[in-house]
């Protein structure tokens, strides 16, 4: 089969302006619960797109760790490639693709760090191996071999044995504060339903349909 011949016709559901919530966070919550109930593997996986000061884009998969009316939260190394991009250009986009439901959610907005308390609380909820890993990995930097990381992990395990593992200052959370959220429902013949919420200067959301 040629790559160009790979296609799927979407037919599961529809999406209409009259059937969505007035607030996009509420609408996300509705879709989030439906995604959870569908038992999607790593339902919280999302693409995070950033850009550096030259406007060169970069994208990777990260995990959603919380959301509310303030925005969408993920955690990372503050010295990573994504952190460097956000330092000079604090705008980002997120994309969820829930293929089992034939749905996408696209979120764009400015990015801010969460509070130290939020970062501390989440860090302490992580498995011990993940907490050690946050200390061991100089994320996004070139290393000579995997052995470099394995040796650091071994040394840190010995150092922290029987002790509480504190959050390293170079690790913590980010919140994407949305200014635009689009809900995409796959439809037959690529005539998809796309409903976009755009935040206005008065903090109200405008709901519009986009052409597929």
C-alpha positions as CSV (number, residue, x, y, z in Angstrom):
1,X,0.0,0.0,0.0
2,X,1.3,3.5,-0.9
3,X,1.4,6.1,1.9
4,X,-1.0,8.3,-0.1
5,X,-3.6,5.4,0.0
6,X,-3.7,5.3,3.8
7,X,-7.0,6.9,4.9
8,X,-9.9,6.5,7.3
9,X,-13.4,7.8,6.9
10,X,-14.6,9.3,10.2
11,X,-18.3,8.6,11.0
12,X,-18.6,8.2,14.8
13,X,-20.1,11.5,16.0
14,X,-21.0,15.1,15.1
15,X,-20.3,18.5,16.7
16,X,-22.5,21.5,16.5
17,X,-22.4,25.0,17.9
18,X,-25.7,24.5,19.7
19,X,-24.5,21.4,21.5
20,X,-21.3,22.7,23.1
21,X,-20.7,24.4,26.5
22,X,-20.4,28.2,26.7
23,X,-17.0,27.9,28.3
24,X,-14.2,25.9,26.5
25,X,-12.8,24.5,29.8
26,X,-16.2,23.0,30.5
27,X,-16.4,21.6,27.0
28,X,-12.9,20.1,27.4
29,X,-14.1,18.5,30.6
30,X,-17.0,16.9,28.8
31,X,-14.6,15.5,26.1
32,X,-12.0,14.5,28.7
33,X,-14.5,12.4,30.7
34,X,-15.6,10.7,27.5
35,X,-12.0,10.0,26.6
36,X,-11.3,8.6,30.0
37,X,-14.4,6.3,29.7
38,X,-13.1,5.1,26.3
39,X,-10.0,3.7,28.1
40,X,-7.6,5.4,25.6
41,X,-4.0,4.5,26.3
42,X,-2.2,7.5,27.7
43,X,-5.2,9.7,27.3
44,X,-3.3,12.6,28.7
45,X,-0.6,12.5,26.0
46,X,-0.5,15.8,24.1
47,X,1.8,17.4,21.5
48,X,3.5,20.6,22.8
49,X,4.7,23.0,20.2
50,X,7.1,25.8,21.0
51,X,9.3,28.1,19.0
52,X,12.7,29.8,19.6
53,X,13.5,33.4,19.2
54,X,14.2,32.9,15.5
55,X,10.7,31.4,15.2
56,X,12.0,27.9,14.5
57,X,9.3,25.5,15.8
58,X,9.8,22.4,17.9
59,X,7.3,19.8,19.0
60,X,7.2,16.8,21.3
61,X,4.8,14.7,23.3
62,X,4.3,15.6,27.0
63,X,1.7,14.6,29.5
64,X,-1.1,16.7,30.9
65,X,-1.0,16.7,34.7
66,X,-3.9,19.0,35.5
67,X,-6.3,21.5,34.1
68,X,-8.8,24.0,35.4
69,X,-10.1,27.5,34.5
70,X,-6.5,28.8,34.7
71,X,-5.1,26.5,32.0
72,X,-3.4,23.2,31.2
73,X,-0.4,22.0,33.3
74,X,2.6,19.9,32.4
75,X,6.0,19.4,34.1
76,X,9.5,19.5,32.7
77,X,13.2,20.3,33.3
78,X,13.5,24.1,33.3
79,X,16.9,23.8,31.5
80,X,15.5,21.7,28.6
81,X,15.0,22.7,25.0
82,X,11.3,23.4,25.5
83,X,12.2,25.6,28.5
84,X,14.7,27.5,26.5
85,X,12.1,28.2,23.8
86,X,9.6,29.3,26.4
87,X,12.1,31.6,28.1
88,X,12.4,33.7,24.9
89,X,9.0,33.1,23.4
90,X,6.4,32.2,26.1
91,X,3.7,31.1,23.7
92,X,2.8,27.5,22.9
93,X,0.2,25.2,21.4
94,X,-1.1,21.9,22.6
95,X,-2.8,19.1,20.6
96,X,-4.7,16.1,21.9
97,X,-5.5,13.4,19.3
98,X,-8.0,10.8,20.6
99,X,-8.2,8.6,17.5
100,X,-10.6,6.2,19.2
101,X,-13.2,9.0,19.4
102,X,-12.1,10.6,16.1
103,X,-11.3,13.8,18.0
104,X,-8.7,16.5,18.3
105,X,-8.4,19.4,20.7
106,X,-6.1,22.3,19.8
107,X,-5.1,24.8,22.5
108,X,-3.0,28.0,22.0
109,X,-1.9,30.6,24.5
110,X,0.8,32.1,26.7
111,X,2.8,29.9,29.1
112,X,3.7,30.6,32.7
113,X,5.4,28.6,35.4
114,X,3.2,27.1,38.1
115,X,3.9,28.0,41.7
116,X,6.7,26.3,43.6
117,X,4.1,24.8,45.9
118,X,2.3,23.2,42.9
119,X,5.6,21.9,41.6
120,X,6.7,20.5,45.0
121,X,3.3,18.8,45.5
122,X,3.4,17.1,42.2
123,X,7.0,16.1,42.4
124,X,6.5,14.3,45.7
125,X,3.6,12.4,44.1
126,X,5.9,10.9,41.5
127,X,7.4,7.4,41.8
128,X,10.9,7.4,43.3
129,X,12.5,6.4,40.0
130,X,11.0,9.5,38.3
131,X,12.2,11.8,41.2
132,X,15.7,10.4,40.8
133,X,15.5,10.8,37.1
134,X,14.7,14.5,37.4
135,X,18.0,14.9,39.3
136,X,20.0,12.6,37.0
137,X,19.1,13.9,33.5
138,X,20.5,17.1,32.0
139,X,17.6,17.1,29.6
140,X,18.2,17.9,26.0
141,X,22.0,18.2,26.3
142,X,24.4,15.9,24.4
143,X,25.8,13.0,26.4
144,X,28.5,10.5,25.4
145,X,26.5,7.4,26.2
146,X,23.6,6.0,28.3
147,X,26.1,5.0,30.9
148,X,26.4,8.6,31.9
149,X,22.8,8.6,33.0
150,X,22.9,5.2,34.6
151,X,26.0,6.1,36.7
152,X,24.3,9.3,37.8
153,X,21.1,7.4,38.8
154,X,23.2,4.8,40.8
155,X,25.0,7.6,42.6
156,X,21.8,9.5,43.4
157,X,20.1,6.3,44.6
158,X,22.9,5.8,47.1
159,X,22.9,9.5,48.1
160,X,19.2,9.7,48.7
161,X,18.8,6.2,50.3
162,X,16.4,6.4,53.3
163,X,15.9,10.2,52.7
164,X,13.2,12.3,51.2
165,X,14.1,13.3,47.6
166,X,13.6,17.1,47.3
167,X,12.5,18.7,44.0
168,X,15.5,20.0,42.1
169,X,15.2,23.7,41.4
170,X,15.7,23.1,37.7
171,X,12.5,21.1,37.5
172,X,8.8,22.2,37.8
173,X,5.6,22.9,36.1
174,X,4.2,25.1,33.3
175,X,0.7,26.2,32.7
176,X,-0.6,27.0,29.2
177,X,-3.1,29.8,29.6
178,X,-5.4,29.5,26.6
179,X,-6.5,32.3,24.3
180,X,-7.9,29.9,21.7
181,X,-9.3,26.3,21.9
182,X,-10.6,24.3,19.0
183,X,-12.6,21.2,19.2
184,X,-12.4,19.0,16.1
185,X,-14.7,16.1,15.4
186,X,-13.9,13.9,12.4
187,X,-16.6,13.6,9.8
188,X,-17.0,11.7,6.6
189,X,-15.2,12.8,3.4
190,X,-12.9,15.0,5.4
191,X,-15.8,17.5,6.0
192,X,-14.9,17.7,9.7
193,X,-16.7,19.7,12.4
194,X,-14.5,22.4,13.9
195,X,-15.7,24.6,16.7
196,X,-13.3,27.3,17.9
197,X,-13.4,29.4,21.1
198,X,-11.5,32.7,21.1
199,X,-10.9,34.7,24.2
200,X,-11.9,38.4,23.9
201,X,-10.5,41.4,25.7
202,X,-13.5,41.4,28.1
203,X,-12.6,37.8,29.1
204,X,-15.6,36.4,27.3
205,X,-15.3,33.5,24.8
206,X,-16.6,33.8,21.2
207,X,-17.7,30.5,19.6
208,X,-17.3,30.1,15.9
209,X,-17.4,27.3,13.3
210,X,-14.4,26.8,11.1
211,X,-14.4,25.4,7.6
212,X,-13.0,21.8,7.6
